[in-house]
Amino acid sequence: RVPFLYTARDLDAKGTLDSFSGDFTVASYRGSSFLDPKGRGASTGYDNAVALPARSDDEELAKENTKSAAP
């Protein structure tokens, strides 16, 4: 026996007891308190990380600065 070391969602496995396979998804290990290398996070850390603070809310940078823990 080998335990799963991660959470498998929507597992649709078929086969025998000694060999089975199937499609599944693995939930992200990054929760809301995960910080990226620039210190941005969904619930902790900085809300933006840019060289020019005046551009921190620039729409062009919104995708990079807005963090979400939603799947």
N, C-alpha and C positions, 0 to 999 in steps of 0.2 A: 504494500500500500504506500502511496505517495500522497501526502496531503496537498491540497491547493494552497499556494502561498499568496493568493490574491483573491479578490472577490470576482466571481464570474457571474455575469448577468445574461439572461436569455439563453441559457445553455440548451442546445438541442442536439444531444449526443445519441448516437446509435452504435450498436456493435455488441460484442460479447463481454463477459466480465473481465477477461484478461486483455482486451483490446477494444477501445471505443474511441470515437472521434466525433467532432461536430463543430458547428459555428457558435461563437459566443462573443460577448463584449466584456471588456475589463474596465471597471470604474477608475477614474483618475485618482491618483494618490495625492493630488494637490488639493488640499482643503482650503478653507477661507484664510487660514493663517500662513499659508505658504508664501514665501517671499522670493521673487525672481532675483537674478543677480544684481539688479539695480535697486533693490530694496522696496519694490512695489508689491502690494498685496491687496486682497479683497477686504480684509478686516484689520490689518496691521500694516505698519510701514508707511512709506510716502505714497501720496496719491499720484505723483508724477515724478519723472526723472528726465529732465532735459537740460541741455547746457544753458539755454536762455530762459530763465524763469518767466519772462513776459509771454513766452509762447506756450506755457504749460497747458493752457486750455484751448489751444489751437485745434480746430476740427481735424486737421491733417494728422495730428498726433493722438487723437482720442482713442483710436483702436489700440495703440501701443500702451497708453497710460491707463485705460479702463480695464481692471481685472475682474473676473467673475469666477465663482466656484461652481456655477451651474453646469450640469452635465451637457 
